[in-house]
Amino acid sequence: MKRGKKYREALKKFDKNTLYEPVRALSLVKELAYAKFDETVELSVKLHLKKSQSVRDTLVLPHQFTGEKKILVFAKGDKAQEARDAGATFVGDDDLVERIKGGWMDFDVAVATPDMMKDVGRLGPILGRRGLMPNPKTQTVTFEIRQALEELRKGRVEYRSDKTGVVHFAVGKVSMAPEKIAENVTTILQEIERKRPSDAKGEFLQTVVVSSTMSPGIRMDFKAKKQGDRK
């Protein structure tokens, strides 16, 4: 794949074989960002997993960087009212199911009460491929509607390993202080470690790479205990 001139210039500013201490790695990401917009800082974590294993959960980052989310809730009766009182953007049952079938998708996250999943399940082909299908594993199928909405507003996000055993995660914006992004990274790595399958062998976290939307990836020394890079 042929890269642009700015990307090639960015590659000259760091050693791709060096493991950089977290804050230093993120400072480099900030220095290398060249786009005219506030690029997203992205984290890629390679895990030692068997093909049959996966890692998936949700968490709330200590430092938020996304705007207000449009939350849709599938619920009936008292739970629908609870969702409205808790500030859900859209609340409904069969009406929302039909609306989504018709192509409407103006929301960022969907929550459903368990009794609604028989109907919501029919939306699997639509919501599934967009990563919007409510799921008990991500705490988006629940009767605890108020609590779910509160956590989603705080920035609760889902992570999951892909088929190659890599977890991709947005951890900040280049405009943020490297120290704050590093705290987000640390939170994610600790959570992933806690989700290590009981039968996983060897070193679970293999490599950790950070980059901005447009810049090359920088390898992070996720075992570093002190400031400064180890170069």
N, C-alpha and C positions, 0 to 999 in steps of 0.2 A: 504493500500500500504506500503510495507516494504521499509524503507529508509536505505541508506548506513551509515557507521560509521561516516564519515566526516559530513554528514548532521545532524546526531543526536548530534554530538559534537557542531555544530554551534547553535543548538537549546538551548544549555545550557548557551550561552553567552549573552542572552537578555531575557527580560520578554515579552512573546507574548501577554499579556493583557495590556501592557503599550502603550500609544500614545506618540511617540517620535517627537520632533520638527524636521522639515524637514532636516536641515543640520546634526543633530545628527543621524537621521534615515539613511541617506545616508552614513554617516561615518561608521555606523554599517554594512551596506550592503558591504562596501568596506572591512571591517575587516573580515567579514564572508565568503567572496569569497575564495574558495579553489581550483578551477579548474586551470589547467596549462595554459589556454588561457585567453585572456582579455575578461571576461564575459560581456554580455550586462546587463545594469540595466533596469529593467522592472517596469512599473507602472500599477496598476490595480485600477480603480475607479468604485465603485458601486454606481449607480444612482437610485433615486426613480422615476421609470417610469412605466406607465401603459403598458400593452402588446401591445397596439396600437401605443405607442410612441417610438421614437428613436432619437438619436443624431448623427449627421454626418457632417463633414466638413473637411477642410484642414488647415494647419498652418505651419509657418516656426519657428523652434526653434532658440533661441538666440545662442546656442552653438552646433555646428554640430559634429558628430562623425562617419558618414558613408563616404564611399569612393565615387568616381565619378560614377554616374548612367548612364546606357546605355538607352538613350531615343529614342523611336521609334515614328515617326509622320506619320499618315495617311493623306495625302494631295495631291492636284493636282495643276498644273499650278503655278501661282505666289506664292501661299501659300506654295507649296512644296519648291520653291526656297528660300522663307523666312526661312523655317525650316532649310535648308542646311546652309544658311548664319548665322543662329543663333547657329549652331553647333550641330544639332540633329545627333545622332549616325546612325540612319537609317531613310530614307524617301522614301515613295512610296505610291501606292494606291492598285490597284487590284493585283499587283505582290506580295506585302507584305501579303495581305489577303490569297492568294494561298499558299505562303510560310509557313504561320502559320498553315493553314489547313494540311499541310504536316508534321507538327510536330516541326517546328523550333520555339524556344522560347528564343533566346539569347538576351533578353532585360529586363530592370527592371521596366520600366513605359511606358505606351502608351498614346499618345495624338492624337486627331483627329479633323479635321474641321467638322462643322455640316453637310456639304453636303456629307461627306464620311460615315456618320453613317448608311445609308441604307445598304452599303456593309459590314462595320465593324460589324454591328449587327448580321451578320451570324456567327460571331466568338464567340457569347455569351457563348455557352457551353464550349468553350476552355478558353477564357480569363476570364469569370465570376468566375469560380471556383478557379482561381489563383489570384483574386483580381486585374486584369490588364485591365478590361474593361473600356474604356474611359467613363466619366460620367460628365454631366454639373454641378452636385452638387460638384464635386471635381475639377472643373475648368480644366478638361482635354478634354472637348469638347468645342472648342473655335476657333474663327478666329484670336484671339490675340496670334498667335503662338510665336512670339519673347518674349512677356511678360511671357507666360506660361513656356517656357524653362528657362528663367532667374530665375523664382521663384523655379522651380524644382531643378535647380543647387544649389540654396541657401539652399536647404534641405526641401522644402515644402513636407509635408507628410499628409496622410489621417488618420483620426480617425473615429471610428463609434462604437456605442454601440451594443453588441451582444444580443441574445434573452433573456438573463437573466438580461439585463440592466447594463452590465459591459463594460467599455472601457479599452482595453489593449493597452499599448503604450510603445515603447522602448524610453528611455529618456537619455541614455548615456552609457559609458563604465566604468568599475570599476577603470580604470587607470585615469579617470578624477577627478578633484577636486570636493568634495561634494558640494561646493558652486555653481559651474557651473551647476551641475545636478539639484540642488535645483531651480535654475533659470528656467531651462527647465520645471520642474514640475509645478512651479508657472504659467508659460505661458500657459501650457496645462489646468490647473484647471480654470484659468480665462476664457479661450476660451470656455471650456465646460459649465461654468456658463452662458456665454452669449448665449449659444444655448439652454438654458432651455426652454422647451415647455411652452407656455403661460398658459396652463391649468394644469401644473404640481403642485401637492399639497405637502405641508410640506417641510422638509429639503431635498433639491435636491441632494447634495453630501452626501452619506451615510457613506462610508468608503474609505480610501485611503491606499493602501498597496504597498510597494516597495520591490524589491528583485533582486538578480542577477540571471543569467541563472540557476545556480545549487543550490543556497542557499534558505533557508526558507524566507517567507515573513515577513516584519516588518511593523507594523501599524504606519501610519504617522498622526500627529496632524496637519491637513491642516489649522486649524484656528489659529495656533501659530503665535505670533507677534514678539517674541524675540528669541535670540539664546539660545542654551542649551536645554536639554530635560526636560520634566516635571515629570520625574520619582521621 
